[in-house]
């Protein structure tokens, strides 16, 4: 199949993502996880911001590597005899 090259531009150093009313004034929600946390603390459902409904979560859809957390990943070890 055809491959599509995607360029991911880093966020500016002074970036402050909207919390869409879930954070305190001046709070920044720069990642989908931070945004979901702010919604959770308010008792709001994150379904309103999931997927392509918010800038932060859309970035994760466009680049799933952004959703990885330190120490996470696949580690396989084993033996296969045929």
mmCIF file of the N, C-alpha and C atoms, coordinates in Angstrom:
data_MODEL
# 
_entry.id   MODEL 
# 
loop_
_atom_site.group_PDB 
_atom_site.id 
_atom_site.type_symbol 
_atom_site.label_atom_id 
_atom_site.label_alt_id 
_atom_site.label_comp_id 
_atom_site.label_asym_id 
_atom_site.label_entity_id 
_atom_site.label_seq_id 
_atom_site.pdbx_PDB_ins_code 
_atom_site.Cartn_x 
_atom_site.Cartn_y 
_atom_site.Cartn_z 
_atom_site.occupancy 
_atom_site.B_iso_or_equiv 
_atom_site.pdbx_formal_charge 
_atom_site.auth_seq_id 
_atom_site.auth_comp_id 
_atom_site.auth_asym_id 
_atom_site.auth_atom_id 
_atom_site.pdbx_PDB_model_num 
ATOM 1   N N  . UNK A 1 1  ? 0.809   -1.185  0.000  1.00 0.00 ? 1  UNK A N  1 
ATOM 2   C CA . UNK A 1 1  ? 0.000   0.000   0.000  1.00 0.00 ? 1  UNK A CA 1 
ATOM 3   C C  . UNK A 1 1  ? 0.856   1.253   0.000  1.00 0.00 ? 1  UNK A C  1 
ATOM 4   N N  . UNK A 1 2  ? 0.194   2.333   -0.256 1.00 0.00 ? 2  UNK A N  1 
ATOM 5   C CA . UNK A 1 2  ? 0.865   3.632   -0.247 1.00 0.00 ? 2  UNK A CA 1 
ATOM 6   C C  . UNK A 1 2  ? 1.145   4.070   1.183  1.00 0.00 ? 2  UNK A C  1 
ATOM 7   N N  . UNK A 1 3  ? 2.279   4.690   1.365  1.00 0.00 ? 3  UNK A N  1 
ATOM 8   C CA . UNK A 1 3  ? 2.641   5.228   2.675  1.00 0.00 ? 3  UNK A CA 1 
ATOM 9   C C  . UNK A 1 3  ? 2.480   6.736   2.636  1.00 0.00 ? 3  UNK A C  1 
ATOM 10  N N  . UNK A 1 4  ? 1.990   7.283   3.723  1.00 0.00 ? 4  UNK A N  1 
ATOM 11  C CA . UNK A 1 4  ? 1.803   8.720   3.827  1.00 0.00 ? 4  UNK A CA 1 
ATOM 12  C C  . UNK A 1 4  ? 2.755   9.246   4.886  1.00 0.00 ? 4  UNK A C  1 
ATOM 13  N N  . UNK A 1 5  ? 3.555   10.227  4.524  1.00 0.00 ? 5  UNK A N  1 
ATOM 14  C CA . UNK A 1 5  ? 4.478   10.836  5.482  1.00 0.00 ? 5  UNK A CA 1 
ATOM 15  C C  . UNK A 1 5  ? 3.732   11.899  6.280  1.00 0.00 ? 5  UNK A C  1 
ATOM 16  N N  . UNK A 1 6  ? 3.880   11.839  7.584  1.00 0.00 ? 6  UNK A N  1 
ATOM 17  C CA . UNK A 1 6  ? 3.241   12.812  8.457  1.00 0.00 ? 6  UNK A CA 1 
ATOM 18  C C  . UNK A 1 6  ? 4.335   13.558  9.201  1.00 0.00 ? 6  UNK A C  1 
ATOM 19  N N  . UNK A 1 7  ? 4.282   14.863  9.157  1.00 0.00 ? 7  UNK A N  1 
ATOM 20  C CA . UNK A 1 7  ? 5.243   15.683  9.879  1.00 0.00 ? 7  UNK A CA 1 
ATOM 21  C C  . UNK A 1 7  ? 4.604   16.160  11.167 1.00 0.00 ? 7  UNK A C  1 
ATOM 22  N N  . UNK A 1 8  ? 5.216   15.858  12.285 1.00 0.00 ? 8  UNK A N  1 
ATOM 23  C CA . UNK A 1 8  ? 4.720   16.290  13.580 1.00 0.00 ? 8  UNK A CA 1 
ATOM 24  C C  . UNK A 1 8  ? 5.571   17.473  14.031 1.00 0.00 ? 8  UNK A C  1 
ATOM 25  N N  . UNK A 1 9  ? 4.957   18.618  14.114 1.00 0.00 ? 9  UNK A N  1 
ATOM 26  C CA . UNK A 1 9  ? 5.679   19.802  14.570 1.00 0.00 ? 9  UNK A CA 1 
ATOM 27  C C  . UNK A 1 9  ? 5.608   19.879  16.083 1.00 0.00 ? 9  UNK A C  1 
ATOM 28  N N  . UNK A 1 10 ? 6.726   20.088  16.749 1.00 0.00 ? 10 UNK A N  1 
ATOM 29  C CA . UNK A 1 10 ? 6.688   20.207  18.211 1.00 0.00 ? 10 UNK A CA 1 
ATOM 30  C C  . UNK A 1 10 ? 5.916   21.453  18.620 1.00 0.00 ? 10 UNK A C  1 
ATOM 31  N N  . UNK A 1 11 ? 5.319   21.381  19.792 1.00 0.00 ? 11 UNK A N  1 
ATOM 32  C CA . UNK A 1 11 ? 4.588   22.537  20.316 1.00 0.00 ? 11 UNK A CA 1 
ATOM 33  C C  . UNK A 1 11 ? 5.570   23.613  20.734 1.00 0.00 ? 11 UNK A C  1 
ATOM 34  N N  . UNK A 1 12 ? 5.190   24.870  20.608 1.00 0.00 ? 12 UNK A N  1 
ATOM 35  C CA . UNK A 1 12 ? 6.071   25.949  21.066 1.00 0.00 ? 12 UNK A CA 1 
ATOM 36  C C  . UNK A 1 12 ? 6.335   25.826  22.571 1.00 0.00 ? 12 UNK A C  1 
ATOM 37  N N  . UNK A 1 13 ? 7.470   26.310  23.012 1.00 0.00 ? 13 UNK A N  1 
ATOM 38  C CA . UNK A 1 13 ? 7.847   26.219  24.429 1.00 0.00 ? 13 UNK A CA 1 
ATOM 39  C C  . UNK A 1 13 ? 6.833   26.916  25.332 1.00 0.00 ? 13 UNK A C  1 
ATOM 40  N N  . UNK A 1 14 ? 6.181   27.964  24.828 1.00 0.00 ? 14 UNK A N  1 
ATOM 41  C CA . UNK A 1 14 ? 5.223   28.711  25.648 1.00 0.00 ? 14 UNK A CA 1 
ATOM 42  C C  . UNK A 1 14 ? 3.777   28.261  25.419 1.00 0.00 ? 14 UNK A C  1 
ATOM 43  N N  . UNK A 1 15 ? 3.588   27.086  24.814 1.00 0.00 ? 15 UNK A N  1 
ATOM 44  C CA . UNK A 1 15 ? 2.253   26.566  24.523 1.00 0.00 ? 15 UNK A CA 1 
ATOM 45  C C  . UNK A 1 15 ? 1.474   26.334  25.812 1.00 0.00 ? 15 UNK A C  1 
ATOM 46  N N  . UNK A 1 16 ? 0.222   26.730  25.817 1.00 0.00 ? 16 UNK A N  1 
ATOM 47  C CA . UNK A 1 16 ? -0.664  26.490  26.950 1.00 0.00 ? 16 UNK A CA 1 
ATOM 48  C C  . UNK A 1 16 ? -2.010  26.052  26.373 1.00 0.00 ? 16 UNK A C  1 
ATOM 49  N N  . UNK A 1 17 ? -2.221  24.740  26.345 1.00 0.00 ? 17 UNK A N  1 
ATOM 50  C CA . UNK A 1 17 ? -3.438  24.189  25.773 1.00 0.00 ? 17 UNK A CA 1 
ATOM 51  C C  . UNK A 1 17 ? -4.652  24.453  26.655 1.00 0.00 ? 17 UNK A C  1 
ATOM 52  N N  . UNK A 1 18 ? -5.770  24.667  26.002 1.00 0.00 ? 18 UNK A N  1 
ATOM 53  C CA . UNK A 1 18 ? -7.017  24.938  26.716 1.00 0.00 ? 18 UNK A CA 1 
ATOM 54  C C  . UNK A 1 18 ? -7.464  23.726  27.524 1.00 0.00 ? 18 UNK A C  1 
ATOM 55  N N  . UNK A 1 19 ? -8.035  23.984  28.681 1.00 0.00 ? 19 UNK A N  1 
ATOM 56  C CA . UNK A 1 19 ? -8.658  22.930  29.485 1.00 0.00 ? 19 UNK A CA 1 
ATOM 57  C C  . UNK A 1 19 ? -10.172 22.930  29.252 1.00 0.00 ? 19 UNK A C  1 
ATOM 58  N N  . UNK A 1 20 ? -10.632 23.753  28.320 1.00 0.00 ? 20 UNK A N  1 
ATOM 59  C CA . UNK A 1 20 ? -12.044 23.817  27.941 1.00 0.00 ? 20 UNK A CA 1 
ATOM 60  C C  . UNK A 1 20 ? -12.951 24.009  29.154 1.00 0.00 ? 20 UNK A C  1 
ATOM 61  N N  . UNK A 1 21 ? -12.518 24.853  30.079 1.00 0.00 ? 21 UNK A N  1 
ATOM 62  C CA . UNK A 1 21 ? -13.317 25.171  31.257 1.00 0.00 ? 21 UNK A CA 1 
ATOM 63  C C  . UNK A 1 21 ? -13.137 24.231  32.424 1.00 0.00 ? 21 UNK A C  1 
ATOM 64  N N  . UNK A 1 22 ? -12.376 23.151  32.248 1.00 0.00 ? 22 UNK A N  1 
ATOM 65  C CA . UNK A 1 22 ? -12.224 22.167  33.326 1.00 0.00 ? 22 UNK A CA 1 
ATOM 66  C C  . UNK A 1 22 ? -11.136 22.547  34.321 1.00 0.00 ? 22 UNK A C  1 
ATOM 67  N N  . UNK A 1 23 ? -10.176 23.362  33.910 1.00 0.00 ? 23 UNK A N  1 
ATOM 68  C CA . UNK A 1 23 ? -9.082  23.735  34.802 1.00 0.00 ? 23 UNK A CA 1 
ATOM 69  C C  . UNK A 1 23 ? -9.352  25.053  35.491 1.00 0.00 ? 23 UNK A C  1 
ATOM 70  N N  . UNK A 1 24 ? -8.484  25.361  36.426 1.00 0.00 ? 24 UNK A N  1 
ATOM 71  C CA . UNK A 1 24 ? -8.549  26.671  37.080 1.00 0.00 ? 24 UNK A CA 1 
ATOM 72  C C  . UNK A 1 24 ? -8.018  27.715  36.104 1.00 0.00 ? 24 UNK A C  1 
ATOM 73  N N  . UNK A 1 25 ? -8.337  28.958  36.341 1.00 0.00 ? 25 UNK A N  1 
ATOM 74  C CA . UNK A 1 25 ? -7.851  30.014  35.462 1.00 0.00 ? 25 UNK A CA 1 
ATOM 75  C C  . UNK A 1 25 ? -6.330  29.976  35.417 1.00 0.00 ? 25 UNK A C  1 
ATOM 76  N N  . UNK A 1 26 ? -5.789  29.988  34.218 1.00 0.00 ? 26 UNK A N  1 
ATOM 77  C CA . UNK A 1 26 ? -4.344  29.940  34.042 1.00 0.00 ? 26 UNK A CA 1 
ATOM 78  C C  . UNK A 1 26 ? -3.786  28.538  33.895 1.00 0.00 ? 26 UNK A C  1 
ATOM 79  N N  . UNK A 1 27 ? -4.593  27.501  34.164 1.00 0.00 ? 27 UNK A N  1 
ATOM 80  C CA . UNK A 1 27 ? -4.129  26.119  33.994 1.00 0.00 ? 27 UNK A CA 1 
ATOM 81  C C  . UNK A 1 27 ? -3.952  25.807  32.519 1.00 0.00 ? 27 UNK A C  1 
ATOM 82  N N  . UNK A 1 28 ? -2.983  24.971  32.224 1.00 0.00 ? 28 UNK A N  1 
ATOM 83  C CA . UNK A 1 28 ? -2.755  24.516  30.861 1.00 0.00 ? 28 UNK A CA 1 
ATOM 84  C C  . UNK A 1 28 ? -2.988  23.009  30.798 1.00 0.00 ? 28 UNK A C  1 
ATOM 85  N N  . UNK A 1 29 ? -3.672  22.575  29.774 1.00 0.00 ? 29 UNK A N  1 
ATOM 86  C CA . UNK A 1 29 ? -3.857  21.155  29.503 1.00 0.00 ? 29 UNK A CA 1 
ATOM 87  C C  . UNK A 1 29 ? -3.179  20.888  28.160 1.00 0.00 ? 29 UNK A C  1 
ATOM 88  N N  . UNK A 1 30 ? -1.917  20.523  28.216 1.00 0.00 ? 30 UNK A N  1 
ATOM 89  C CA . UNK A 1 30 ? -1.118  20.394  27.000 1.00 0.00 ? 30 UNK A CA 1 
ATOM 90  C C  . UNK A 1 30 ? -1.213  19.019  26.361 1.00 0.00 ? 30 UNK A C  1 
ATOM 91  N N  . UNK A 1 31 ? -1.648  18.017  27.104 1.00 0.00 ? 31 UNK A N  1 
ATOM 92  C CA . UNK A 1 31 ? -1.766  16.671  26.557 1.00 0.00 ? 31 UNK A CA 1 
ATOM 93  C C  . UNK A 1 31 ? -3.186  16.170  26.748 1.00 0.00 ? 31 UNK A C  1 
ATOM 94  N N  . UNK A 1 32 ? -3.519  15.139  26.019 1.00 0.00 ? 32 UNK A N  1 
ATOM 95  C CA . UNK A 1 32 ? -4.837  14.522  26.160 1.00 0.00 ? 32 UNK A CA 1 
ATOM 96  C C  . UNK A 1 32 ? -5.003  14.002  27.590 1.00 0.00 ? 32 UNK A C  1 
ATOM 97  N N  . UNK A 1 33 ? -3.952  13.427  28.137 1.00 0.00 ? 33 UNK A N  1 
ATOM 98  C CA . UNK A 1 33 ? -4.002  12.891  29.502 1.00 0.00 ? 33 UNK A CA 1 
ATOM 99  C C  . UNK A 1 33 ? -4.256  14.006  30.518 1.00 0.00 ? 33 UNK A C  1 
ATOM 100 N N  . UNK A 1 34 ? -3.581  15.141  30.381 1.00 0.00 ? 34 UNK A N  1 
ATOM 101 C CA . UNK A 1 34 ? -3.808  16.275  31.296 1.00 0.00 ? 34 UNK A CA 1 
ATOM 102 C C  . UNK A 1 34 ? -5.234  16.799  31.164 1.00 0.00 ? 34 UNK A C  1 
ATOM 103 N N  . UNK A 1 35 ? -5.731  16.835  29.951 1.00 0.00 ? 35 UNK A N  1 
ATOM 104 C CA . UNK A 1 35 ? -7.096  17.303  29.719 1.00 0.00 ? 35 UNK A CA 1 
ATOM 105 C C  . UNK A 1 35 ? -8.106  16.347  30.345 1.00 0.00 ? 35 UNK A C  1 
ATOM 106 N N  . UNK A 1 36 ? -7.906  15.056  30.169 1.00 0.00 ? 36 UNK A N  1 
ATOM 107 C CA . UNK A 1 36 ? -8.806  14.061  30.774 1.00 0.00 ? 36 UNK A CA 1 
ATOM 108 C C  . UNK A 1 36 ? -8.755  14.133  32.293 1.00 0.00 ? 36 UNK A C  1 
ATOM 109 N N  . UNK A 1 37 ? -7.574  14.370  32.852 1.00 0.00 ? 37 UNK A N  1 
ATOM 110 C CA . UNK A 1 37 ? -7.431  14.503  34.303 1.00 0.00 ? 37 UNK A CA 1 
ATOM 111 C C  . UNK A 1 37 ? -8.224  15.707  34.804 1.00 0.00 ? 37 UNK A C  1 
ATOM 112 N N  . UNK A 1 38 ? -8.125  16.840  34.105 1.00 0.00 ? 38 UNK A N  1 
ATOM 113 C CA . UNK A 1 38 ? -8.865  18.042  34.490 1.00 0.00 ? 38 UNK A CA 1 
ATOM 114 C C  . UNK A 1 38 ? -10.369 17.777  34.438 1.00 0.00 ? 38 UNK A C  1 
ATOM 115 N N  . UNK A 1 39 ? -10.826 17.085  33.400 1.00 0.00 ? 39 UNK A N  1 
ATOM 116 C CA . UNK A 1 39 ? -12.244 16.742  33.293 1.00 0.00 ? 39 UNK A CA 1 
ATOM 117 C C  . UNK A 1 39 ? -12.660 15.822  34.441 1.00 0.00 ? 39 UNK A C  1 
ATOM 118 N N  . UNK A 1 40 ? -11.824 14.849  34.750 1.00 0.00 ? 40 UNK A N  1 
ATOM 119 C CA . UNK A 1 40 ? -12.118 13.908  35.832 1.00 0.00 ? 40 UNK A CA 1 
ATOM 120 C C  . UNK A 1 40 ? -12.236 14.629  37.172 1.00 0.00 ? 40 UNK A C  1 
ATOM 121 N N  . UNK A 1 41 ? -11.324 15.574  37.429 1.00 0.00 ? 41 UNK A N  1 
ATOM 122 C CA . UNK A 1 41 ? -11.352 16.324  38.686 1.00 0.00 ? 41 UNK A CA 1 
ATOM 123 C C  . UNK A 1 41 ? -12.623 17.164  38.824 1.00 0.00 ? 41 UNK A C  1 
ATOM 124 N N  . UNK A 1 42 ? -13.199 17.566  37.691 1.00 0.00 ? 42 UNK A N  1 
ATOM 125 C CA . UNK A 1 42 ? -14.455 18.323  37.697 1.00 0.00 ? 42 UNK A CA 1 
ATOM 126 C C  . UNK A 1 42 ? -15.666 17.397  37.781 1.00 0.00 ? 42 UNK A C  1 
ATOM 127 N N  . UNK A 1 43 ? -15.427 16.096  37.580 1.00 0.00 ? 43 UNK A N  1 
ATOM 128 C CA . UNK A 1 43 ? -16.529 15.147  37.547 1.00 0.00 ? 43 UNK A CA 1 
ATOM 129 C C  . UNK A 1 43 ? -17.229 15.110  36.197 1.00 0.00 ? 43 UNK A C  1 
ATOM 130 N N  . UNK A 1 44 ? -16.541 15.623  35.165 1.00 0.00 ? 44 UNK A N  1 
ATOM 131 C CA . UNK A 1 44 ? -17.108 15.671  33.826 1.00 0.00 ? 44 UNK A CA 1 
ATOM 132 C C  . UNK A 1 44 ? -16.685 14.435  33.037 1.00 0.00 ? 44 UNK A C  1 
ATOM 133 N N  . UNK A 1 45 ? -17.525 14.021  32.120 1.00 0.00 ? 45 UNK A N  1 
ATOM 134 C CA . UNK A 1 45 ? -17.214 12.897  31.244 1.00 0.00 ? 45 UNK A CA 1 
ATOM 135 C C  . UNK A 1 45 ? -16.199 13.328  30.195 1.00 0.00 ? 45 UNK A C  1 
ATOM 136 N N  . UNK A 1 46 ? -15.196 12.486  29.974 1.00 0.00 ? 46 UNK A N  1 
ATOM 137 C CA . UNK A 1 46 ? -14.184 12.815  28.977 1.00 0.00 ? 46 UNK A CA 1 
ATOM 138 C C  . UNK A 1 46 ? -14.650 12.480  27.559 1.00 0.00 ? 46 UNK A C  1 
ATOM 139 N N  . UNK A 1 47 ? -15.855 11.950  27.415 1.00 0.00 ? 47 UNK A N  1 
ATOM 140 C CA . UNK A 1 47 ? -16.339 11.623  26.066 1.00 0.00 ? 47 UNK A CA 1 
ATOM 141 C C  . UNK A 1 47 ? -16.489 12.885  25.216 1.00 0.00 ? 47 UNK A C  1 
ATOM 142 N N  . UNK A 1 48 ? -16.649 14.035  25.861 1.00 0.00 ? 48 UNK A N  1 
ATOM 143 C CA . UNK A 1 48 ? -16.788 15.295  25.128 1.00 0.00 ? 48 UNK A CA 1 
ATOM 144 C C  . UNK A 1 48 ? -15.474 15.745  24.491 1.00 0.00 ? 48 UNK A C  1 
ATOM 145 N N  . UNK A 1 49 ? -14.346 15.168  24.924 1.00 0.00 ? 49 UNK A N  1 
ATOM 146 C CA . UNK A 1 49 ? -13.038 15.601  24.426 1.00 0.00 ? 49 UNK A CA 1 
ATOM 147 C C  . UNK A 1 49 ? -12.257 14.485  23.750 1.00 0.00 ? 49 UNK A C  1 
ATOM 148 N N  . UNK A 1 50 ? -12.767 13.261  23.799 1.00 0.00 ? 50 UNK A N  1 
ATOM 149 C CA . UNK A 1 50 ? -12.060 12.116  23.218 1.00 0.00 ? 50 UNK A CA 1 
ATOM 150 C C  . UNK A 1 50 ? -11.922 12.230  21.708 1.00 0.00 ? 50 UNK A C  1 
ATOM 151 N N  . UNK A 1 51 ? -10.951 11.507  21.193 1.00 0.00 ? 51 UNK A N  1 
ATOM 152 C CA . UNK A 1 51 ? -10.776 11.417  19.740 1.00 0.00 ? 51 UNK A CA 1 
ATOM 153 C C  . UNK A 1 51 ? -10.469 12.759  19.110 1.00 0.00 ? 51 UNK A C  1 
ATOM 154 N N  . UNK A 1 52 ? -11.231 13.096  18.093 1.00 0.00 ? 52 UNK A N  1 
ATOM 155 C CA . UNK A 1 52 ? -10.984 14.330  17.347 1.00 0.00 ? 52 UNK A CA 1 
ATOM 156 C C  . UNK A 1 52 ? -11.746 15.520  17.917 1.00 0.00 ? 52 UNK A C  1 
ATOM 157 N N  . UNK A 1 53 ? -12.323 15.361  19.105 1.00 0.00 ? 53 UNK A N  1 
ATOM 158 C CA . UNK A 1 53 ? -13.141 16.424  19.684 1.00 0.00 ? 53 UNK A CA 1 
ATOM 159 C C  . UNK A 1 53 ? -12.316 17.492  20.395 1.00 0.00 ? 53 UNK A C  1 
ATOM 160 N N  . UNK A 1 54 ? -11.040 17.226  20.631 1.00 0.00 ? 54 UNK A N  1 
ATOM 161 C CA . UNK A 1 54 ? -10.164 18.224  21.248 1.00 0.00 ? 54 UNK A CA 1 
ATOM 162 C C  . UNK A 1 54 ? -8.809  18.188  20.554 1.00 0.00 ? 54 UNK A C  1 
ATOM 163 N N  . UNK A 1 55 ? -8.149  19.328  20.533 1.00 0.00 ? 55 UNK A N  1 
ATOM 164 C CA . UNK A 1 55 ? -6.842  19.437  19.881 1.00 0.00 ? 55 UNK A CA 1 
ATOM 165 C C  . UNK A 1 55 ? -5.847  18.448  20.486 1.00 0.00 ? 55 UNK A C  1 
ATOM 166 N N  . UNK A 1 56 ? -5.838  18.360  21.825 1.00 0.00 ? 56 UNK A N  1 
ATOM 167 C CA . UNK A 1 56 ? -4.845  17.522  22.502 1.00 0.00 ? 56 UNK A CA 1 
ATOM 168 C C  . UNK A 1 56 ? -5.050  16.035  22.173 1.00 0.00 ? 56 UNK A C  1 
ATOM 169 N N  . UNK A 1 57 ? -6.286  15.567  22.195 1.00 0.00 ? 57 UNK A N  1 
ATOM 170 C CA . UNK A 1 57 ? -6.539  14.146  21.929 1.00 0.00 ? 57 UNK A CA 1 
ATOM 171 C C  . UNK A 1 57 ? -6.408  13.829  20.443 1.00 0.00 ? 57 UNK A C  1 
ATOM 172 N N  . UNK A 1 58 ? -6.675  14.799  19.591 1.00 0.00 ? 58 UNK A N  1 
ATOM 173 C CA . UNK A 1 58 ? -6.476  14.589  18.156 1.00 0.00 ? 58 UNK A CA 1 
ATOM 174 C C  . UNK A 1 58 ? -4.993  14.379  17.858 1.00 0.00 ? 58 UNK A C  1 
ATOM 175 N N  . UNK A 1 59 ? -4.111  15.096  18.563 1.00 0.00 ? 59 UNK A N  1 
ATOM 176 C CA . UNK A 1 59 ? -2.667  14.908  18.363 1.00 0.00 ? 59 UNK A CA 1 
ATOM 177 C C  . UNK A 1 59 ? -2.261  13.472  18.670 1.00 0.00 ? 59 UNK A C  1 
ATOM 178 N N  . UNK A 1 60 ? -2.886  12.854  19.683 1.00 0.00 ? 60 UNK A N  1 
ATOM 179 C CA . UNK A 1 60 ? -2.571  11.465  20.025 1.00 0.00 ? 60 UNK A CA 1 
ATOM 180 C C  . UNK A 1 60 ? -3.042  10.534  18.911 1.00 0.00 ? 60 UNK A C  1 
ATOM 181 N N  . UNK A 1 61 ? -4.199  10.836  18.312 1.00 0.00 ? 61 UNK A N  1 
ATOM 182 C CA . UNK A 1 61 ? -4.673  10.026  17.188 1.00 0.00 ? 61 UNK A CA 1 
ATOM 183 C C  . UNK A 1 61 ? -3.720  10.129  16.013 1.00 0.00 ? 61 UNK A C  1 
ATOM 184 N N  . UNK A 1 62 ? -3.219  11.338  15.759 1.00 0.00 ? 62 UNK A N  1 
ATOM 185 C CA . UNK A 1 62 ? -2.313  11.565  14.644 1.00 0.00 ? 62 UNK A CA 1 
ATOM 186 C C  . UNK A 1 62 ? -0.934  10.963  14.884 1.00 0.00 ? 62 UNK A C  1 
ATOM 187 N N  . UNK A 1 63 ? -0.527  10.836  16.144 1.00 0.00 ? 63 UNK A N  1 
ATOM 188 C CA . UNK A 1 63 ? 0.780   10.299  16.504 1.00 0.00 ? 63 UNK A CA 1 
ATOM 189 C C  . UNK A 1 63 ? 0.639   9.474   17.784 1.00 0.00 ? 63 UNK A C  1 
ATOM 190 N N  . UNK A 1 64 ? 0.258   8.190   17.675 1.00 0.00 ? 64 UNK A N  1 
ATOM 191 C CA . UNK A 1 64 ? 0.007   7.361   18.865 1.00 0.00 ? 64 UNK A CA 1 
ATOM 192 C C  . UNK A 1 64 ? 1.190   7.271   19.818 1.00 0.00 ? 64 UNK A C  1 
ATOM 193 N N  . UNK A 1 65 ? 2.407   7.533   19.345 1.00 0.00 ? 65 UNK A N  1 
ATOM 194 C CA . UNK A 1 65 ? 3.575   7.507   20.221 1.00 0.00 ? 65 UNK A CA 1 
ATOM 195 C C  . UNK A 1 65 ? 3.477   8.529   21.343 1.00 0.00 ? 65 UNK A C  1 
ATOM 196 N N  . UNK A 1 66 ? 2.674   9.581   21.154 1.00 0.00 ? 66 UNK A N  1 
ATOM 197 C CA . UNK A 1 66 ? 2.511   10.593  22.198 1.00 0.00 ? 66 UNK A CA 1 
ATOM 198 C C  . UNK A 1 66 ? 1.768   10.047  23.408 1.00 0.00 ? 66 UNK A C  1 
ATOM 199 N N  . UNK A 1 67 ? 1.016   8.959   23.224 1.00 0.00 ? 67 UNK A N  1 
ATOM 200 C CA . UNK A 1 67 ? 0.245   8.385   24.323 1.00 0.00 ? 67 UNK A CA 1 
ATOM 201 C C  . UNK A 1 67 ? 1.096   7.481   25.213 1.00 0.00 ? 67 UNK A C  1 
ATOM 202 N N  . UNK A 1 68 ? 2.295   7.145   24.766 1.00 0.00 ? 68 UNK A N  1 
ATOM 203 C CA . UNK A 1 68 ? 3.160   6.264   25.543 1.00 0.00 ? 68 UNK A CA 1 
ATOM 204 C C  . UNK A 1 68 ? 3.672   6.974   26.786 1.00 0.00 ? 68 UNK A C  1 
ATOM 205 N N  . UNK A 1 69 ? 3.786   6.224   27.848 1.00 0.00 ? 69 UNK A N  1 
ATOM 206 C CA . UNK A 1 69 ? 4.314   6.752   29.101 1.00 0.00 ? 69 UNK A CA 1 
ATOM 207 C C  . UNK A 1 69 ? 5.655   6.102   29.383 1.00 0.00 ? 69 UNK A C  1 
ATOM 208 N N  . UNK A 1 70 ? 6.490   6.788   30.114 1.00 0.00 ? 70 UNK A N  1 
ATOM 209 C CA . UNK A 1 70 ? 7.807   6.258   30.452 1.00 0.00 ? 70 UNK A CA 1 
ATOM 210 C C  . UNK A 1 70 ? 7.655   4.899   31.125 1.00 0.00 ? 70 UNK A C  1 
ATOM 211 N N  . UNK A 1 71 ? 8.449   3.947   30.702 1.00 0.00 ? 71 UNK A N  1 
ATOM 212 C CA . UNK A 1 71 ? 8.421   2.618   31.292 1.00 0.00 ? 71 UNK A CA 1 
ATOM 213 C C  . UNK A 1 71 ? 7.411   1.686   30.634 1.00 0.00 ? 71 UNK A C  1 
ATOM 214 N N  . UNK A 1 72 ? 6.578   2.220   29.748 1.00 0.00 ? 72 UNK A N  1 
ATOM 215 C CA . UNK A 1 72 ? 5.603   1.386   29.062 1.00 0.00 ? 72 UNK A CA 1 
ATOM 216 C C  . UNK A 1 72 ? 6.188   0.893   27.753 1.00 0.00 ? 72 UNK A C  1 
ATOM 217 N N  . UNK A 1 73 ? 5.618   -0.155  27.261 1.00 0.00 ? 73 UNK A N  1 
ATOM 218 C CA . UNK A 1 73 ? 6.037   -0.682  25.975 1.00 0.00 ? 73 UNK A CA 1 
ATOM 219 C C  . UNK A 1 73 ? 5.931   -2.189  25.977 1.00 0.00 ? 73 UNK A C  1 
ATOM 220 N N  . UNK A 1 74 ? 6.275   -2.766  24.893 1.00 0.00 ? 74 UNK A N  1 
ATOM 221 C CA . UNK A 1 74 ? 6.205   -4.213  24.758 1.00 0.00 ? 74 UNK A CA 1 
ATOM 222 C C  . UNK A 1 74 ? 7.582   -4.813  25.015 1.00 0.00 ? 74 UNK A C  1 
ATOM 223 N N  . UNK A 1 75 ? 7.607   -5.775  25.870 1.00 0.00 ? 75 UNK A N  1 
ATOM 224 C CA . UNK A 1 75 ? 8.830   -6.512  26.151 1.00 0.00 ? 75 UNK A CA 1 
ATOM 225 C C  . UNK A 1 75 ? 8.487   -7.990  26.051 1.00 0.00 ? 75 UNK A C  1 
ATOM 226 N N  . UNK A 1 76 ? 9.053   -8.647  25.072 1.00 0.00 ? 76 UNK A N  1 
ATOM 227 C CA . UNK A 1 76 ? 8.778   -10.062 24.858 1.00 0.00 ? 76 UNK A CA 1 
ATOM 228 C C  . UNK A 1 76 ? 10.035  -10.862 25.106 1.00 0.00 ? 76 UNK A C  1 
ATOM 229 N N  . UNK A 1 77 ? 9.822   -11.996 25.719 1.00 0.00 ? 77 UNK A N  1 
ATOM 230 C CA . UNK A 1 77 ? 10.934  -12.901 25.941 1.00 0.00 ? 77 UNK A CA 1 
ATOM 231 C C  . UNK A 1 77 ? 10.353  -14.299 25.888 1.00 0.00 ? 77 UNK A C  1 
ATOM 232 N N  . UNK A 1 78 ? 11.013  -15.180 25.216 1.00 0.00 ? 78 UNK A N  1 
ATOM 233 C CA . UNK A 1 78 ? 10.505  -16.541 25.162 1.00 0.00 ? 78 UNK A CA 1 
ATOM 234 C C  . UNK A 1 78 ? 11.279  -17.390 24.191 1.00 0.00 ? 78 UNK A C  1 
ATOM 235 N N  . UNK A 1 79 ? 10.810  -18.597 24.064 1.00 0.00 ? 79 UNK A N  1 
ATOM 236 C CA . UNK A 1 79 ? 11.424  -19.594 23.186 1.00 0.00 ? 79 UNK A CA 1 
ATOM 237 C C  . UNK A 1 79 ? 10.310  -20.211 22.361 1.00 0.00 ? 79 UNK A C  1 
ATOM 238 N N  . UNK A 1 80 ? 10.578  -20.381 21.082 1.00 0.00 ? 80 UNK A N  1 
ATOM 239 C CA . UNK A 1 80 ? 9.632   -21.034 20.198 1.00 0.00 ? 80 UNK A CA 1 
ATOM 240 C C  . UNK A 1 80 ? 10.330  -22.202 19.544 1.00 0.00 ? 80 UNK A C  1 
ATOM 241 N N  . UNK A 1 81 ? 9.809   -23.378 19.760 1.00 0.00 ? 81 UNK A N  1 
ATOM 242 C CA . UNK A 1 81 ? 10.381  -24.588 19.134 1.00 0.00 ? 81 UNK A CA 1 
ATOM 243 C C  . UNK A 1 81 ? 9.354   -25.133 18.161 1.00 0.00 ? 81 UNK A C  1 
ATOM 244 N N  . UNK A 1 82 ? 9.842   -25.402 16.992 1.00 0.00 ? 82 UNK A N  1 
ATOM 245 C CA . UNK A 1 82 ? 8.941   -25.919 15.949 1.00 0.00 ? 82 UNK A CA 1 
ATOM 246 C C  . UNK A 1 82 ? 9.378   -27.314 15.575 1.00 0.00 ? 82 UNK A C  1 
# 
